[in-house]
Amino acid sequence: MTKNLLFEFIVDKSTKTVIVNREFDADLSLVWDAFTKQEILDQWWAPKPWASKTKFMNFEVGGRRFYAMVSPEGQERWSVQKYTSISPKTNFKFLNAFADKDENPELPGSEWDLNFSEENGTTKVSVSIYNESLARLEKMIEMGFKEGFGMCLQQLDELLVTLNNK
């Protein structure tokens, strides 16, 4: 039986926020790991045909993830995430900014707030992405964030099926 899983994508320009709600047919621990462990993140965090390549990741408050989305031709688009809050298996927050290959951030960035909950074997992830600047929010949308992040979440969905069957 296939579950009808939630996928909502809301842009609120008045608060400069994007809200994404997505359900996964997997238990909370596995979905949490998919968002917080480098070896799993790199398998789904870039829309195909791009790939995610993490240079380093330290998932703790004050820690960072420095990674690139790499095109099939080898073009790298770097980003840095700084973890500001972690409540295991329920919530984590990070500041995200595009960066150059030397980890110099391109400001302003965005504040990500991810909430995790599970009900009847389905895990819901609610992501709120606040942008300090309306211009950055609009640039993010123009760059195809909805389509790209939607593809990533679909890839995660497929990966979770594989990981569930191991």
Helices and strands as residue ranges (DSSP letters): E 7-12, E 17-24, H 28-36, H 38-41, E 51-57, E 64-70, E 76-87, E 91-99, E 105-119, E 122-131, H 134-142, H 145-164
